[in-house]
Amino acid sequence: MWTKLNDMMQKHDFPKPNFKIFMANSAQTYWNAIIIIYGSREPYVKMIDKDRTCLFHNIQLIDKHTKQLIKPKFQDQCISLCH
């Protein structure tokens, strides 16, 4: 998708974009593609201050990991602190 976007923009004389922020869920494949196309080309080098996640997915991950890793008597406290 990203290479097609770049191809189309170049075809219409738009410069390669320099996005300020990317927002996505935490699927690693998606992030790797963005980093390869717009970042360092090395998927394990973070794009400092350019990545964001949405609140919905962040809350889902907090709840999931809290239930898996935190003792039941501390789960409410943990979730409250994270929110």
C-alpha positions as a Markdown table, in Angstrom:
| # | Residue | x | y | z |
|---|---|---|---|---|
| 1 | Met | 0.0 | 0.0 | 0.0 |
| 2 | Trp | 2.7 | 2.5 | 1.0 |
| 3 | Thr | 4.8 | 1.9 | -2.1 |
| 4 | Lys | 1.7 | 2.4 | -4.3 |
| 5 | Leu | 0.9 | 5.6 | -2.5 |
| 6 | Asn | 4.4 | 6.9 | -3.2 |
| 7 | Asp | 4.3 | 5.8 | -6.8 |
| 8 | Met | 1.0 | 7.6 | -7.3 |
| 9 | Met | 2.3 | 10.8 | -5.6 |
| 10 | Gln | 5.4 | 10.7 | -7.7 |
| 11 | Lys | 3.4 | 10.2 | -10.9 |
| 12 | His | 1.5 | 13.5 | -10.0 |
| 13 | Asp | 4.6 | 15.4 | -9.1 |
| 14 | Phe | 4.1 | 15.3 | -5.3 |
| 15 | Pro | 7.3 | 15.0 | -3.2 |
| 16 | Lys | 7.8 | 11.9 | -1.0 |
| 17 | Pro | 5.8 | 12.6 | 2.2 |
| 18 | Asn | 7.4 | 13.2 | 5.5 |
| 19 | Phe | 4.6 | 12.3 | 7.9 |
| 20 | Lys | 4.7 | 13.8 | 11.4 |
| 21 | Ile | 2.9 | 10.9 | 13.1 |
| 22 | Phe | 1.8 | 7.4 | 12.3 |
| 23 | Met | -1.1 | 5.9 | 14.2 |
| 24 | Ala | -1.9 | 2.2 | 14.1 |
| 25 | Asn | -2.6 | -0.8 | 16.2 |
| 26 | Ser | 0.4 | -2.7 | 17.5 |
| 27 | Ala | 0.7 | -5.2 | 14.6 |
| 28 | Gln | 4.4 | -5.5 | 14.1 |
| 29 | Thr | 4.1 | -6.2 | 10.3 |
| 30 | Tyr | 2.4 | -2.9 | 9.8 |
| 31 | Trp | 5.0 | -1.0 | 11.7 |
| 32 | Asn | 7.8 | -2.8 | 9.9 |
| 33 | Ala | 6.4 | -1.8 | 6.5 |
| 34 | Ile | 6.1 | 1.9 | 7.6 |
| 35 | Ile | 9.7 | 1.9 | 8.9 |
| 36 | Ile | 11.0 | 0.3 | 5.8 |
| 37 | Ile | 9.2 | 2.7 | 3.5 |
| 38 | Tyr | 9.5 | 6.0 | 5.5 |
| 39 | Gly | 12.1 | 5.4 | 8.1 |
| 40 | Ser | 15.6 | 3.9 | 8.3 |
| 41 | Arg | 14.7 | 0.8 | 6.2 |
| 42 | Glu | 15.7 | -1.3 | 9.2 |
| 43 | Pro | 12.5 | -2.6 | 10.8 |
| 44 | Tyr | 14.0 | -2.8 | 14.3 |
| 45 | Val | 15.1 | 0.9 | 14.4 |
| 46 | Lys | 12.3 | 2.9 | 16.1 |
| 47 | Met | 10.9 | 6.1 | 14.5 |
| 48 | Ile | 11.3 | 8.3 | 17.5 |
| 49 | Asp | 8.3 | 10.6 | 18.2 |
| 50 | Lys | 6.5 | 9.4 | 15.1 |
| 51 | Asp | 4.5 | 6.4 | 16.4 |
| 52 | Arg | 1.2 | 6.5 | 18.2 |
| 53 | Thr | -1.4 | 4.0 | 19.1 |
| 54 | Cys | -5.1 | 4.6 | 19.4 |
| 55 | Leu | -6.8 | 4.6 | 22.8 |
| 56 | Phe | -9.1 | 1.7 | 22.0 |
| 57 | His | -6.3 | -0.7 | 21.2 |
| 58 | Asn | -4.2 | 0.6 | 24.1 |
| 59 | Ile | -7.0 | -0.2 | 26.5 |
| 60 | Gln | -7.5 | -3.6 | 25.0 |
| 61 | Leu | -3.9 | -4.4 | 25.5 |
| 62 | Ile | -3.8 | -3.1 | 29.0 |
| 63 | Asp | -6.8 | -5.3 | 30.0 |
| 64 | Lys | -5.5 | -8.4 | 28.2 |
| 65 | His | -2.0 | -8.2 | 29.8 |
| 66 | Thr | -3.3 | -7.3 | 33.2 |
| 67 | Lys | -5.6 | -10.3 | 33.3 |
| 68 | Gln | -2.7 | -12.5 | 32.1 |
| 69 | Leu | 0.1 | -11.2 | 34.3 |
| 70 | Ile | -1.3 | -9.5 | 37.4 |
| 71 | Lys | -2.7 | -11.3 | 40.4 |
| 72 | Pro | -6.5 | -10.9 | 40.6 |
| 73 | Lys | -6.5 | -8.9 | 43.7 |
| 74 | Phe | -4.3 | -6.2 | 42.1 |
| 75 | Gln | -5.9 | -6.1 | 38.6 |
| 76 | Asp | -8.3 | -3.3 | 39.3 |
| 77 | Gln | -5.5 | -1.1 | 40.8 |
| 78 | Cys | -3.2 | -1.9 | 37.8 |
| 79 | Ile | -5.9 | -1.0 | 35.2 |
| 80 | Ser | -6.8 | 2.2 | 37.1 |
| 81 | Leu | -3.1 | 3.3 | 37.1 |
| 82 | Cys | -2.7 | 2.5 | 33.4 |
| 83 | His | -5.8 | 4.5 | 32.5 |
